[in-house]
Amino acid sequence: MTTQPARLWIRDPMAISADDAGGGVVVSAGRIVECVPSGRAPAAPCDLVFDASRHVIIPGLVNAHHHFYQTLTRTHPAAINKELFGWLTALYPIWARLTPDTFRISVRLALAELLLSGCTTAADHHYLFPAGLDRAIDIEVEEAMALGIRMTVTRGSMNLSQKDGGLPPDSVVQDEETILVDSERVLNRFHDPAPGSLIQIGLAPCSPFSVTPRLMRETAALAARFDAPLHTHLGETHDEDAFCVATYKCRPVELLEQTGWLNQRTWLAHGIHFDAGEIATLGKHGVGVCHCATSNMLLASGICPTRDLEAAGSPVGLGVDGSASNDASNMMEALRHALLVGKLKYGAAALSHHDVLRWGTEGSARCLGRSDIGKITPGFQADLAFFTLDEPRFSGNHDPLAALVICGAHRADRVMVGGTWRVADGAVIGLDMGKLLEAHGRAARVFD
């Protein structure tokens, strides 16, 4: 006799970011199996019912760009009030002191903070490998599995150091062979491209000013062999443009074309300084762009042309970026900042809360190459974020979904990943937050 999976009816939410689902959704075997119209009951009986009348429900947020290790160097005096190149130059020698233990605690803190903000899938770009940290990707996978959050862990890389004319110091880069061998190792060990997978691996040379074109070409070939996503920083600053022209005799998007990166497996972080022709090229090839509004404002890098990229055909997602240039790991804050700076760029009526909610869910999922997350619709993974509106900032609101973004929600009451509760009553299930904060604060003091 076959036992049918249990059915959970998440009933009658205050509001929900889904079509014709005013009566809630039914979850079974980790997926959404039914959207229930207002005033209706599910088509078949349910074993469990969760009363969601206090909650505004959105798809679990998808963070398309982050650097977890940076939680240990927030508001570091050496880097405050600097633009990107000066900021990096100040912090690289400090980050070179990372150890497996301090890195692990930084990852755990970042993941917990993301979950609490309603994030159910995160892409981390880890490109820093000082001596002793050669198993950084393994650590990230272990920590993500322990907390039950989905991840695209990108095996980053840097092989162009200061002695070669690049930006990073010699102590944090690796040679090309080491990078490619370990990239293939983590792809073989961890990459699961199946729908519903918890862990996927991407390959992510850091930036044009820290990797060689040869490494970019070899990485693209390896990603194609495993059908894995590709990621890098691009179009972030005018300094990057000048470096590419001086070093490679071309602009950054031309470098992508020359190294085999113009395809739908690729998504870029920042994407600020593209001209109209470059935007058209990226859109034509389906290259995604992750908008990191908070970091871009803090470092005064500029504003991503989100509307233009999306109109050209590029998936647009959202990311918090590194916790030393944000300085938070909060996806709801990322949505609000993307909305505000987007209105500043395009006009008050050109962008709404619906747009940034779409970018922070479905758009980010498309950047990561995933078609199984980011929407509340039957067949998709049951990744959901639940918010209450019982704080003073929400009092008097007339549109609960708009209130989440415009009034500034920052902490989810509940979070579900693949049908399993991972946050309940504003706390990460199974995590001693007090103990984590104590350990994280102790680890951060090493970098004073």
N, C-alpha and C positions, 0 to 999 in steps of 0.2 A: 504494500500500500504506500503510495507516494504522499508525503506531507506537503501541503501547499505553504508557500511562504506567508508569514503574517502580514496583514494589511493594516497600516496606520493611517487614520484620517486626521489630518491637520485641519481643524474645523474652524470656519467662520472668522478669518483674520480681520483685524481692523481695516487693513488695506493689503494688497498684494500686487507685486509687479509682474502680472501675467494676464493674458486675455481670458475672459469668461471663467474666472476662478474665484469669484467672490465668496463661494462656499468652501474654499480651501482646496487642498490637494490630497491625493492618496499616494502613499509611499509603500513599496513592497520590494523586497530583495535588492535594496539599495538604489532603486530607481523610482522616478515619478511615473505612476501608471494611470493617473486620472486627474484631470482638473474638474472641480465641481462648481457648477454655476451657483450664483446667489440663490438662496432659498431652496436649494435642492439637496438631496442626499446622494452618496456614492451609488454607482450602478450595482455594486455587489456589497454584501455585508463586510464590515471591518472588525478586526480583532481588538484594535486599540483606537482610542480617540484622544487627541490632544486639543484642548480648548485654546485657540489662538486669538481670542477676541481682544486681548490686550496688545497684540503684536502687529507690527508692520513687517511683512515678509518680502524679501528680495532674493534673487539668486545669490548664492555665495559669491563674494567678490573674488576676482582673479587678479593677483598682483603680477604684472608682466615684467618687472625689473626691480632688483634689490641687490644689496651687498650686506649679507647678514653680519659678517665679521665687524662691520663698522659700528655696531651697537656699543662697542667698548670705547669709542673715541668721540662720543657726542660732545658738542660745544667745546672741543679741545682748543685751548688758548693759542696753540701754534698755528691754527688754521682759520680762525674766525676772521671774517671781513676780507676774505681773499677770493679772487676768481679762480676758475678751475685749475689752471696750470700751477699757480702759486699754492693753491690748496693741496694739490697732489704732492708737489715737491716737499711741502711741510710735513705731510702725513706718511709718505712712503717709509722713511726711516723708523717711524714709530710703529707702523704696522709690521715691519720686519721682525718685531719682537713677539709676534703671535706664536703660540704653542698649541699642540693638540687640545690641551685642557682648556685654555682660555678661548680657543676657537669654538669648542663644543658648547661652552656656556653662552657664548654670544649667539650661536645658532638657536639654542633653546629659547633664549629670551626673545629673539626676533620672531620665531614661530608662534610663541604664546601671545605676543603682542598683536600679531596679524590675526590670529584666531579671534581674539577679543574684539577686533574691529570689524568682524563679519567676513573675514577672508577665509576661503576654503581651498584655494589653490595658489601657490606662490612659485615664481621663478626666481631663483637666486643665481647671480652671476659671480662665481668665485674664480678669480684669476690670480690670486696672490699665493705663492708657494715658497715661503722662506724655508730654510733648512729644517727638517723635522716635520713639516706639514704636508707631506706627500700624499697622505690619505684623507685629505680634507673632504673630498666628495663622499667617501664612505661615511664620514662623521655626519654629514648633512642628511644622508639617506636614513641613517640610524635614528637621528633625532626626529625627522619627519614621520617615520613609521611609528615611533613611540607615542607621538601626539595625535596621529591619525589624520594629518592634513595631507592633501595632494601636493606634489612638487614636480616642477621641471627643474632639475638641478643641472645647471650648465657648467660643464668643465671648461673654465676659462683658461687663458694662457697669456703670457708675456715673454717674448724672447728678444726684444729690442731694448737694450738697457742704455744707460748714459754713455758707456764706452763706445756704443755703436751709433750714437746720435739720437737715441730715444730719450724718453722722460724718466722711466723708473730706474732706481739704483740696481746695481748688479745683484744685490743680496735677495731680491724678490722675484727674479726671472728664472726661467729654465731654458734648456736648449731644445731645439726642435724635435729631436728624436725622443727625448724624455716626455715631451708634451704629447706627441702622437701615440706613443706606446701606452701611456696612461689613459689617454682618451679612448683608445680602443678597449682597454681593460674595463673601464667603467661602463662603456656601452654594452659590452658582452655581459657584464655582471648585473646591471641594474635597469637597463632601458626596457620598458614594457610598453609597446605602442598600442596594445589592445584597448578597446573602449572600456572605460571604468577603471583603468589602471591608477594606482596611487603614485607611482614613481616613473618619470620619464627623464631621459638624459638628453641635453643639448650640448653643442660645442660652441665655444664663445671666446675666440681671440679678443683681447680687451679693446683695442682701439688702433687706429692707423699710426699713432705715435708710440706704440709699445709692442707692435708685432711686425714681422716682415711680410711682404706680399707672398713669398713662397709658403710661409706657414698658413696664410689665409687660403691659398689654393689647395694645399694638402688637407687642410681641415675641411674644406668644402667637399673634397672628394670622399673623405672618410664619412662625413655626414650623409652624403648621397648613398653610400654603400649600406648604411644602417637605416636609411630613411628617417634620420634624426633632424631636429631643428637646428638652425644656425642663428647666432646672436652676436651682436657687437654694439659698442657705442659708435654713433656716427652723427655728424651734423650738429654737434653740441655747441661748439664755439668757433669764433672767427680764427682763433689761434690754431685750431685743428685744420681749417681750410688752408691757412698759410703754410703749415707744416707739410701738408700733402703736396701743395704746389711746389714748394722748395725741394722736397725730398723725392717725390715720385713724378713730378711734372704733370700732375692731374689733380682734379678735385675729388673729394671722398667718394661720390657716387660713381665716378669713372673708375676708381680703384675697385669698387665692388664688381663692376662689369668685367674688369681685367682679371679678376681672381675667381670668377665663377659663382658669385654670390647673388646674382639677380634672379631669384626664384621664390616660389611660395613657401619654401622651408625657412626663409630668412625673416627675422624681425629685428628692428633696430631700436636702440634706446636713445631718446631725446629728439632727434630729427628736426632741429630748429632752423638751421641755415641752409635750406634747400631752395634753389631758384625754381621758377615755374617749369622749366624743362626737366629738371631733376625730379620734381614732384610727379610729372607725367610719366617719367621712366619708371619710378618706383611703383606707381599705380598700375601701369601696364603689366608689370611682372608680379603683382600681388605681394610685394614686400610690405610687411607690417611695420608699424611704428608705435612704440610705447611712449606716451606723453608723461613726463615726470615734472608736473607743474611746480611742486613745492621746491624741489632741488634747483630747478631752473631759475626760480625767483631768488632763492637764497644766494646762489653763486652769480646772479645777474647774467645768466647765459643768454636769455631771450625767451621767446614764446613759440611753441610748436605750432605750425600751421595746420591744425587738426582738421578743420573743415575742408581745406583744399586737398589734403592728403586723402581724406575719405571720399571726396568727390572724384578724385582721380582713380580710385579703386584700391587704395591701400587699407587693410584693416588697421584701425586705430584702437589701441588699448591704453591702460593707465598703470602706472607703477609708483611706488613710494621712493625708489632709488635708495642709495645708501643712507644708513642712519647717522652718518657724520655730515651729510649735506641735506638733511631734511628738517629736524633731527628725530623723526619718529618713524614707526613702522605701522602706520594707521591708514588703511585704505579708504575709510569714510572721509578722512581729512583730505586724501588725495582727490576724491570726487569733488568735494567742495571747492578746493583750490583750482581744479581744472575748469569748473563752471565759472568761477569769478574771473580768472585770467582770460578765459575764452570769451566772455562777454566784453572784457576790456579790449580784446583784439578785434572781435567781429561785430559787436553791437549787442544791446540788451535783448533784442528779440531774436537774435540769430542762433542762440544756444539755450537749451532748457535742461532741467534736472533729468529729463528722460534721456537726453543725449549722453550725459556723463554716466548715468546708470548703465546705459548700453555699452559704453566704452569700457567701464570697469568690470563688466561681466562677459557678455558675448564677444565684444571687441577684443579684450585681452585673451579670451579663449582662442579666438581665430589667430591671433599673433602666435600663440603657442602651438598651433596646428591641431587644436582639439575641437571636435564637433559633438562632444558628449556632455559638455558642461557649459554653464553660462546662461541658461534659460530655464524658466519654469514651464516645462511642457512635457507631455508624456513621452517616455523613452529616454529622457535625459537623466543623468545622475541626480540623486536627491541631495544636492548641495544647496543648503538654504541658510539664510541669516535672518534672525528674528530680532526686531528692535521694539522697545517700548517708548512711549512718548510722555513719560511721567516726570520729566525734569522741567524746571522753570523755563528753559530755553524754548520748549515746545508749546508752552501754554498759549492758547489763542490761535493756534494754527488751524487752517481751513483745508489743507490738503496734506494728508499724512505722508505720502511719498515725497512730495516736494519738501516737506519739513525735514525729512532725514538729511537731505543735502543742504538746503538753504539755511536751516537753523543750526546745522552742525552736529548731527549725531556722531558719536565717536566710540561708543562701546555697545556691542551687541549683548542682548540678554541671553539668547540661545543661538547656537550654531550647530548645524547638522552637516556631516560629510558622508556621502554614500549611505544615507539612511540611518547613520549612527550619531547620537548626540556627542559632540566634542566640547561644547560650552553649555553650561546650565546655570541659570541664576547669576550670570555675569562672571563666571569662573571657569577656567579650563579644567575639565574633569580629569582627576588623577594627578594634578600638578599642585605641589606646595609652592604657591607664589611667593610667600614670605621667604622661604628657604632659597628659591631661585634668585630673588632680588639681592639677598645677602651675598650669595656666591658671585653673582654678576658684578655687584659693586666692588667686591674684593678683587675680582679679575681686572676690572677697569683701572684700579689704582696702580697696576703694574705699568700702565701707559702714561702716568703723570709726567 
